[in-house]
Amino acid sequence: MDATSQTKALPVITVPLSDLDRAFLRAVRIAGGCLSLVTLAHRQSAAACCEGGYVRISPDGKTVRLTGTGQAYLDRLMRAH
């Protein structure tokens, strides 16, 4: 076997999320990958998702965008269920 055939898959789920934070992440995807942060609960979930690299919060703190890692996280969860 050569080195290229021995590629290892990197873990997608590096930071586990609570049920509430996963629901928020799904809401961001359903909204087209960008969501306005209106409520305190959304801001808290956005912060938790940002720690895992699943979303990026805008510099003004008013919107959140789904990252490729966040999309991969949701895709992995869908295949697991």
C-alpha positions in Angstrom: 0.0 0.0 0.0 1.2 3.5 -0.7 0.7 6.6 1.5 -2.2 8.0 -0.6 -4.3 4.9 0.0 -3.9 5.2 3.8 -5.7 8.5 4.3 -7.4 8.9 7.6 -10.7 10.7 7.9 -10.6 13.6 10.3 -13.3 13.7 13.0 -16.1 16.0 12.1 -17.6 16.2 15.5 -14.8 17.6 17.6 -17.0 19.6 20.0 -20.3 18.0 21.1 -23.3 20.3 21.2 -26.4 20.2 23.4 -29.8 19.4 21.9 -30.7 23.1 21.9 -27.4 24.1 20.2 -27.9 21.4 17.5 -31.4 22.7 16.9 -30.0 26.2 16.5 -27.4 24.8 14.0 -30.2 23.2 12.0 -32.1 26.5 12.0 -29.1 28.3 10.6 -28.9 25.7 7.7 -32.7 25.9 7.1 -32.4 29.7 6.9 -29.9 29.3 4.0 -26.7 29.3 6.1 -27.1 32.8 7.5 -29.3 33.8 10.5 -29.9 37.0 12.5 -29.2 36.7 16.2 -32.3 38.2 17.8 -32.8 36.4 21.1 -30.4 35.8 24.0 -30.9 32.1 23.5 -29.8 32.4 19.9 -26.7 34.3 21.0 -25.8 31.7 23.6 -26.2 28.9 21.1 -24.3 30.8 18.5 -21.4 31.2 21.0 -21.4 27.4 21.7 -21.5 26.6 18.0 -18.7 29.1 17.3 -16.5 27.4 19.9 -16.7 24.2 17.8 -16.1 26.0 14.6 -19.5 25.2 13.3 -20.6 28.8 12.7 -18.9 32.2 12.4 -20.4 35.2 14.2 -20.2 38.5 12.3 -18.0 41.2 13.7 -21.0 43.2 14.8 -22.5 40.2 16.6 -25.8 40.4 14.8 -25.6 37.5 12.3 -24.2 34.0 12.2 -23.0 32.0 9.2 -22.8 28.2 8.9 -19.2 27.0 8.2 -18.2 23.9 6.2 -17.5 22.2 9.4 -21.0 23.0 10.6 -22.5 21.6 7.4 -20.4 18.4 7.8 -21.5 18.1 11.4 -25.2 18.2 10.4 -24.6 15.8 7.5 -22.9 13.4 9.9 -25.8 13.6 12.3 -28.3 12.9 9.6 -26.5 9.8 8.5 -26.2 8.6 12.1 -30.0 8.7 12.7 
